[in-house]
Amino acid sequence: MPEVARAAGVGIGTVYRRFPTRQTLARYLRHVGQVLCGDRRRFVDLAFADPRPRTDS
């Protein structure tokens, strides 16, 4: 956790207040990763979507 605090530029107390255990921090990071991947996937889907309106035949 000291390395996390140092990399974030905050005090160790700040890290422990938000993330009391390593498991809490790991769960949060996993959640953030999933959110970012989901956002990226939506962006890619929109970027490659066919702009022509669909018509049912």
Backbone hydrogen bonds, N-H to C=O, Kabsch-Sander energy under -0.5 kcal/mol:
donor,donor_aa,acceptor,acceptor_aa,energy
5,A,1,M,-2.4
6,R,2,P,-2.5
7,A,3,E,-2.7
8,A,4,V,-2.2
9,G,5,A,-1.1
9,G,6,R,-0.5
10,V,5,A,-2.3
14,T,11,G,-0.5
15,V,11,G,-1.5
16,Y,12,I,-2.4
17,R,13,G,-2.1
18,R,14,T,-1.7
19,F,15,V,-3.2
25,L,21,T,-1.8
26,A,22,R,-2.8
27,R,23,Q,-2.6
28,Y,24,T,-2.1
29,L,25,L,-2.6
30,R,26,A,-2.4
31,H,27,R,-2.4
32,V,28,Y,-2.7
33,G,29,L,-2.4
34,Q,30,R,-2.2
35,V,31,H,-2.4
36,L,32,V,-2.7
37,C,33,G,-2.4
38,G,34,Q,-2.3
39,D,35,V,-2.5
40,R,36,L,-2.4
41,R,37,C,-2.4
42,R,38,G,-2.2
43,F,39,D,-2.2
44,V,40,R,-2.6
45,D,41,R,-2.8
46,L,42,R,-2.3
47,A,43,F,-2.6
48,F,44,V,-2.0
49,A,46,L,-0.8
